[in-house]
């Protein structure tokens, strides 16, 4: 980050929401659900592999010369795999969409370096993990459609089914949007 300026979680979440909106606008058909983060990642030039990642990893994103490679753990349920793909895509978009966000410098992911999405909470407070998680929630469950489904009385189970995410993801998104 630039000049010792520390990004707050609120700023990180705002950046993530904007990145998700821009990603949907440029790489997805408006109003088409569920959003497919793997198709979007491929449109961005990211190579994607199902891999055995061990006990503590949902996914990984490793930088390359001109793009990145995403690895998704084969042992995760489909709804979690979609979230992992969206999360890793969030890392990619954070580092490739701009050189800075409101004065916070962002560098491209260097070849051979990247991110691991741990099943544990080891990096939970890291600002880039906050951005990636917020990006994933906004990409998979865009606020306008999410609010519409909630206001029409749909249950969390029905909303999870509509977006192809977990009920926990819907519950968390409801709390983030002040709907719970």
LINUR-V563707 format. One record per pair of residues at least 6 apart in sequence whose ideal C-beta (glycine too) atoms are under 8 Angstrom apart, sorted by the first residue. I is the first residue (numbers start at 1). J is the second residue. If there is no record, write none. Layout:
# LINUR-V563707
I;J
I;J
This chain:
# LINUR-V563707
1;7
1;104
1;105
2;100
2;103
2;104
2;105
3;103
5;103
5;104
7;15
7;104
7;127
9;127
9;130
11;102
11;104
12;127
12;130
12;131
12;134
13;130
13;131
13;134
15;94
15;101
15;102
15;104
15;131
16;90
16;94
16;130
16;131
16;132
16;133
16;134
16;135
16;138
17;134
17;135
17;138
17;143
19;90
19;93
19;94
19;97
19;131
19;135
20;90
20;134
20;135
20;138
20;139
20;142
21;138
21;142
22;93
22;97
23;40
23;89
23;93
23;135
23;139
24;30
24;35
24;139
24;142
27;40
27;43
27;44
28;35
28;36
28;40
33;145
33;162
33;163
34;82
34;140
34;162
34;163
34;164
34;165
35;86
35;139
35;140
35;142
35;163
36;82
37;82
37;85
37;86
37;89
37;136
37;139
37;140
38;48
38;82
38;85
40;89
40;139
41;48
41;70
41;85
41;88
41;89
41;92
42;48
44;67
44;89
44;92
44;93
44;96
45;66
45;67
46;61
46;67
46;68
46;69
46;70
46;89
46;92
47;64
47;67
47;68
47;69
47;70
48;69
48;70
48;71
48;72
48;85
49;69
49;70
49;71
49;72
50;71
50;72
50;73
50;74
51;71
51;72
51;73
51;74
52;73
52;74
52;75
53;59
53;60
53;71
53;72
53;73
53;74
54;73
55;119
56;118
56;119
56;120
56;122
57;73
57;116
57;117
57;118
57;119
58;72
58;73
58;76
58;80
58;83
58;84
58;87
58;117
58;118
58;119
59;70
59;71
59;72
59;73
59;84
59;85
59;87
59;88
59;116
59;117
60;70
60;71
60;88
60;114
60;115
60;116
60;117
61;68
61;69
61;70
61;71
61;88
61;91
61;92
61;109
61;114
61;115
62;68
62;69
62;71
62;109
62;112
62;113
62;114
63;95
63;108
63;109
63;110
63;111
63;112
63;113
63;114
64;111
65;111
68;92
68;109
68;114
70;85
70;88
70;89
70;92
72;81
72;84
72;85
72;88
73;81
73;84
76;84
77;166
78;164
79;160
79;164
79;165
79;166
79;169
80;166
82;140
82;164
82;165
83;136
83;140
83;165
83;166
83;169
84;117
86;135
86;136
86;139
86;140
87;117
87;132
87;133
87;135
87;136
88;115
88;117
88;132
89;135
89;136
89;139
90;131
90;132
90;133
90;134
90;135
90;136
90;139
91;109
91;114
91;115
91;128
91;131
91;132
92;109
93;135
94;106
94;128
94;131
94;132
94;135
95;106
95;107
95;108
95;109
96;108
96;109
98;106
99;105
99;106
100;106
109;115
115;128
115;132
117;132
123;129
134;176
137;169
137;172
137;173
137;176
140;163
140;164
140;165
140;169
141;159
141;163
141;165
141;169
141;170
141;173
143;177
146;159
146;163
146;173
146;177
147;177
147;179
149;158
149;159
149;162
150;159
150;174
150;179
154;162
156;167
156;170
156;171
156;174
157;167
159;170
160;166
160;167
160;169
160;170
163;169
163;170
171;180
174;180
